[in-house]
């Protein structure tokens, strides 16, 4: 006995044993899942719900994060004592307001001072409480400089109190206390300056900076930011100013609102499962009152929520965090389970003539074990690999998918098998399908009404058609009649080529990007803020360069000066906004480069006391004998898109790497113990907090390629073990890759682009493709037939029908999601809908036609099958289609092929 037969025999014996103790196994397994489900009580108790979009969807351990930690080790965060916005290394914390007049007239008007000042005072008085009950308002949490809160744009509001003629001379601004990167004019939009006088300004942006120099203050600042939004939403409804309008947001608003949007839509998923539940019951409603399978079909659906209860309860008991995106996992796993159920019931229908329930159950479970195990592995193994992803969201989804699939697999072969045994034992006992009372023979009810006869009597099913519903019979007959005709094959082949070509064209133009800010719902305050911000202000970034000097700056002066000149020559950088203490020192009267010690002392004793903004841009050795590290800054021009920022980042890194390589060559002979930092650190580093968003650009693509590679490799290996032929391996790979190609190509025309969110949905969609490929090909490998067409006919009449109704049920359920609005669930809806459509087309058209032309040959000789067929002719009624138990063919006319 080979491994396949041994494997099937094990599950057959398991089913036989379960049938002997069906009620005990059913009750114990259900209670066990329920007890494990108590672990879900820890979800609120341990605060395991994590919908921080930034944390779960931003990649971990990226180059930007490594550079961030490296810079902070040299120049720590001083937002609590000496804050400059251009020196920020971590993602900044702040709230912003944009003001404009309702008539779009200039803001340079003293009459607006009262409204602006009262609103600012309201914001400053917003209070939050710490864990120990201490109250903190803005003044306690603000970023400080010279013991004052740093508020960009507040100085302008104060100057308005002195403005009576609509003119604001620039000399009233205190430019001496601001760096070149803090020009007050940067806070205006649509402004006009004439003769050093601000004569017009339509928009004013005010930024209130918050400190994050310690973990406690970082948490309190984020808490205050959220309270700011809550208060401002209420305040804006009560705002009585006739002339002044404003919008607001904070630095984390995009991520917070993107996560909050999901709460509005997640409730609709319950309707999807409900529709699925009723559709499967309708499909399985065939047969008389004794043979009906509707309830056992619905129990197949119950397996998934039971598995979710057990698996998720166990994970939450282990304090594994949960995020809303995980909530879509049951949507795909329930489809997997319904396919398992219908495949098992399809095999069960092949042995309706066996008198013993245990034997029928043993056969059905034994025959379905291999394809169900194969699909389970093709779910679990790739997602087990995904657990090691750089995205925390993918790690969580992978963890929950693997656990749920394992529970679902066990529950299918234990809990559902026990339910199936009870169902079959009920049939043998002649009991009603709903109330389980003993049915009476039809002869005893002669002369009674048709209703009583239908409801109170029934007979055991003898063949497949006895348990089929009308919709199953119609679909089967239509498929057998039209699918493998020459015209149908031609249409299928032409449509397949056309769709693949269309998909390839879409795939060429498919867009890989990060989640865009405009994906937030239009009803959100952030949407209004983003629309206004992107239309009136330019998106600019400040890039800081950090250079390491083992022998001191004087030794590397020429190299760094050359780097600064190269930066100023770049078209995407603002040459006038390069901020470096070196330029100031070179133009001073005391500049001296005769020795590193002289340079170090002059910078420390003269330059820094006169220019305190540079005090945290220079790192001295402990004895001030040399400058071991420094940093300088430059501002970019407008960055129009993510791709523009990626291109900018790449060019800057190329420049920095060139200088770094040069420095590496110079210091090759320098002892590692003499370096100021680790030898692995670069001599030239660059960083901008905005670069963190570019780290997520192509990473989802690599994650998906790894997932697909593992899944396809495992699929080919498992099915090659079942059918070790190169032709079958080629056809399997072709079918799977064609489905993936169609998914991505058509997604382009639905406005879907590859992000962290869509990658997860694409992975789950790939698992649904696996269902179609595995069950169709495995069924083809197992059936016997005189010709390829005859074998395909057998597959279509059994397996394809099970796949079709399972997938169609989900398609109908997904229509409920037409009403969803959030980016995450709109993406889920579009990809899931497209996935089901592709699966239906491939399962009923293209894969059967592909197998009818190029499928591997059968195992049995033609003469052997013909002899067996002739022997079984007596059991075939040509007028009314019945099952040929040897070949699985319902329509004997196909034998002539």
Phi, psi and omega in degrees: 000126182280178185298321182298315180293323177297318180298313180294322180297323179299312181291328176297315179294323177299314180297320180298317179294317179299322180298331179286335183228045191300313183293320178297312181296318181299311184292315183295316181294321179293315179296323179298316177297321179296319178294319176297327180297342177298339178297340180292345176295342178284347181304307176280325184297318181261007179054052184276350180285118182236104176245027175286098186302323180296318182288317188274338184249350174273138183293153179256158176055046179267170179297322179296318179293323177297317179295322179301313179294324179296314181293320179295333177290338179262314182237091185293163179289128181236033183293345179271357183217321185216075190269131168229128187298329181286345180271000183295131180255312177283169175303123185291154175247124181195164169240150183228147172230142175241126182250147171201159178276145184297332177269007178063022175279173184295144177279350183283080184206124183297338181292342181273349186300318184298312180297315181295317183292321180293322178294318179296322178294323177298317181296316183295335183272356177297131189236143172235163180243141176279179182298329181268008175093000179288134181271138178230125171257187185300322184295337177277338186247358185288154172289136189248149169212125184056039178064021177235147177292136179270108180234106180289123179102346180292325179300323179296318179298318179296324180291337180295334179296337181262358187264115180243343185250009180077012179237141181227099179299138182292337181290352175282340176282142181273078183292336183295331181271001181243145175279175179293342177270001180239032179301125181302334180293339179296341181277350181263158171222146184055055181245166182219131179243128178231122179052051179058031177228131178280112185256344181205140173204114184278325184232144176229130178252131178241127180242125177257110185275143182241153183273152177210034183284344174229162180298319180298312182290329177296316179294317179295323179295318178295321178296318179295322178300318179292321176294325177302315180297315181300313181292321183290329175298318178289318182295321182296331178288333182262357185296121188256002182296131180280339191247333190255132174243156178207157170228165187212161177188171171230176189292343179251009187301320183302311182291320181296314183290324178297323177286320180294329180300329184293334181294333182286339188246342189295336181293337183290343182292335177295327178291327179299312180294323180297314179296319177303315183301312182288325181294315180297322176297323178293317181297324184264021184273007182286167179092169179280183187295343177271322189266356185303139182250008186301315183291320180290331174293319178293326177297331175298324176290321181300335180303320183293307177300327176296318179291321177299317179301312182289313184292313182290325176297319178295316181295318181288331173296329176274008176062039171277131184292160181233143175227158186301330181298330178297336181297344179275347184301314180300334179301322181273326181288327178293328175293318175303317183289322178295322176297316176303316182297312184290327176294317179296315179293330177295316176295326179296324180294337179291342183237033178300337183279348179287134185282338187261126181298321182295323179290320177297316181295317180301316181295312184297314181292319180299314184288332181270353187297314185293308180297323179293319178295320180298313180294322178300315179296324181286346168276304193290315185295310178299322179286334173295322175293322182294341178300334181269018180293159174284345179266126181295326178300317181291326176297315180294314180298317178300318180297314182289324178295312182299312181296316182293321179295320179295316177296319181296321179296313180293316181294328178295314184275353178244292183297310183290324177298322177295319177297321180294323178296318178298319179299313182290325177293326175298318179296315179297328180276355179067043182252155183299144185289340182250308185261357172062023174277159181290129179275152180261150177298148181300328182298327181286345184254015178302134180089350177279170182292159180299324180297315181292320179297318181291323186273340188243002178216156179190165181234154179296143176290139180252338180212181185300315185295341180290340180247002181276144174276172181299319182294324178293318180294317180296315181296316182296315181295319179296318180295315182293331183279323190248337192297311189261019172288160182299317180297317181294319178298318180297314179298317180297316182295315181294317180294323178297312180298318182296315182293318179297318178296317178298318180293322178296322177295318176293326180294323178298324182263006183296142187255130173253122186206175172268167180297127184277151183293334182281004178282349178290146182303144182294339179281352183280147175299328182293326179300315178297317181295316182295319178300315181290316183298314183288338182271335185246338179245149176277148178267106183237155179232151173255124182253130178250138179250133179242127181239141181253138185226090181301326180260005182104161185292325184303324181291334184250012187302315184296317181296316182289322178297321178295321178297318179297319179294321177297321179295319181292341180272353182284135185291335183269002178246151180269105186297329182284347183248041170267120183249112182215133178293337181297318179299317180295320180293317181298329182269002181275165181281346183252014181301133183207122179242022183294330178207159179293325179295316179297316178300314183297316181291320180293320178295318184289319188267338183241310185292310185294316178302329180271344182220077186295341180295344179262003186294337181251020177249004183227132176245122180262157167293162186303324181266011180058031180278340180199164175264115185265340179203150177210168175216151175220170191226154172211145183260139179278166169276187184300131178256111190279335185203173177297319180297324177295319179292323178295318178296317178299313181300318181297315181294322178293320178293325177297318178296314181295321180293325178297314179292321180296319178298321179296316179293324178299318179297322181293319187261019178301324183270005182276127184298141181299326182290343181270348181289147180288339182225185179298147182295338181283343182288151183277154177282333178230120178235151175226152186202146169214137178304333180289343182292341182298331182286332180283341179296336182268014187289293184262354182301319177300326179296315179294321178299317181291320180296320177296314180300312182295320179298315178296316182295314180293319178298316178294319179299312180296320180296312183294318181283336174292326176296323180284324181220087186284068175229145180292326182296319179293320178298318179296315181294322178296313179297319180297315181296313182296311182293326176296320179294318178295318179299315179297321180299311182289317183297314181286333177302325180303321182280349176265006178079019179265134174234160188281115175227185178298323182291307183295331178300317180297318181292321177299321179297315178295325177296320177300328178291325177293322176301322179300320179304311183296313184294312185297307185294322180292311182291320179297318178298320178295321180296328188273329185284156177252148179190158180290325183223170177297320180298321180293321179293319177297322177301320178294320179296315183297321184285348182236285187294313182300322179296319178296316179297316184300309183291326177296315182286321178297324177300318178291322179301316178295320179295323181294338180299337176299329185283006173302334185273351182291152184233333185291151183303315185299312186276336170295319177296317177301313183299311184295314182291318180295319179296316179295322179299314181294322179296317179296318180298319179297314182295318181289323185285326184259346182240293197282316179293315175302318178295320179300316180290325180294335177268311192241006182295152178296154183290162180286170181274316185279151177288153182301317183295323181295319180291320179297320179296318179294322179297316180298324181292330183262007183302329183296338181268001184253123176258111184291338181279323181236120189295129175231175186272131169271109190291339182278321185253344183076013184266128180271333183248102185295342181296342178289345180295336181290345177285000000 
